[in-house]
Amino acid sequence: MIAFVKGRLDSITDSSVVIESNDIGYEITVSSNVINKLPKIGEKIKLYTYLYVREDICMLYGFNDIREKETFISLIGISGIGPKGAIAILSELTVDELAMAVLSKDTKAISKASGIGTKTAERVIIDLRDKVKVENMTAGDMMDDEDEGTDSVMDAVMALTSLGYSKFDAMKVVKKVKDKEKKSVEQIIKEALKYL
C-alpha cells in the first residue's frame, strides 16, 4: 500500500495531479477540494493516498489529510458508491460539511454531488450516521466549540431552520457571521440571511 506521496507538483488537470518523487511521476486522482488547496507547479507537496485495485483497474487517489482519506474509504464501502462517486461527494463537500449533512440528515447537500441521487444520498446518511461523531469534527467544522456553547448562535440556527432552511445550510451561514458571540439572535439572523 502507498500511504502517501511526497514530492514536486509536476502537473494538474481537472481531476488529477502528477507528483514527481525520486524521478517517478505518480498520477493521482483527486477531488476539487484537493485541487483548490494545491501549491504552485514545481513546489513541494504531500498527499495521503489510497490505491484502488480491481481486475481491470489500478488507480491512486489522493487526499489533503488522513480524515479525508478515511472518509473516502467509508464512502466506497457503501453499496452503489464507487471511487468516482466518493470523489464527487468530496468535491462537493469537505469532510466536516459531509459530517454535518449526515448528522442533520440533509440529502439535498449530498445529492448536489455529480452522479449522486437522493436514494444514494439517503444510503450515505444511513451508513455513515454511526461513524460520524460531533466530537471528531475539527476546528474548521460547521460550528466551533465556542459557537456551540453560545445560546444566541444555536437559537439563530434553530430560527433559520424554522424558516425552512436545512440545519446544514443554517449552520454554514451562521458560521460566517463575524463576532457572533457578541451579537443578539436577531443580529446574527439578519447577517446570516445575507449569505443565503
Number of C-alpha atoms within 10 A of each C-alpha: 7 9 12 17 17 15 20 21 22 19 15 17 10 10 14 19 23 19 27 20 16 9 9 10 16 17 18 21 24 26 24 19 17 21 19 9 9 18 12 13 15 13 12 16 19 17 22 19 23 21 14 13 10 7 5 5 7 9 14 18 22 27 25 19 14 14 16 19 21 13 20 23 16 16 22 16 15 16 11 13 20 15 17 15 19 22 26 21 27 26 20 19 21 18 23 21 22 25 25 26 25 26 18 15 20 20 21 15 21 26 20 16 19 15 12 19 15 15 12 19 24 18 17 26 23 14 17 19 16 10 13 18 13 13 7 12 19 14 10 11 20 26 22 13 13 9 16 12 12 13 13 21 26 18 16 22 27 16 17 21 16 12 10 9 15 21 20 23 22 26 24 20 20 26 20 15 20 12 9 20 16 12 14 15 18 13 14 25 23 14 16 23 13 9 13 11
